[in-house]
Amino acid sequence: MSIAYSLWLFVYRLILGITLVIHGYPKLKDRARSSGQWMQSMGIPAWTAFLAMLVEVAGGVAIIAGFLTRLASLFVAVFMIANIIMKKTKMKASYVSLDKPSYEIDMLYLLLAITLLVTGPGIISLDNVLGISAL
């Protein structure tokens, strides 16, 4: 694996991980209460908001560090699939919309997570330092 490719994967992981943490942090501060209430209003169990926060914050940190990257990416991918299904079925969201809920960002997160799931974290990662190569 070339240094340039590994640097690219490092930057890729940083951007994805930081974005996930930024998105999940408000749920962490709120202890996912308001998100849980919002989920309940759509007929989804409130505890799923805690799972969302956990995947976004812990998964984002793991992806940034390159620790258990493939496993964290798998959880993010599954979470994004669930988000897309929820938005399509509960919120009647379209793929792209300027004035209504949409799921294009969820689709991008899904594709980013799948890419890391397939490629792995690269050599600039804790996975590499610890010799972790599989899920």
HELIX and SHEET records of a PDB file:
HELIX    1   1 ILE A    3  LYS A   29  1                                  27    
HELIX    2   2 ARG A   33  SER A   41  1                                   9    
HELIX    3   3 TRP A   47  ALA A   65  1                                  19    
HELIX    4   4 THR A   69  THR A   89  1                                  21    
HELIX    5   5 GLU A  104  THR A  119  1                                  16    
HELIX    6   6 LEU A  126  LEU A  130  1                                   5    
END                                                                             
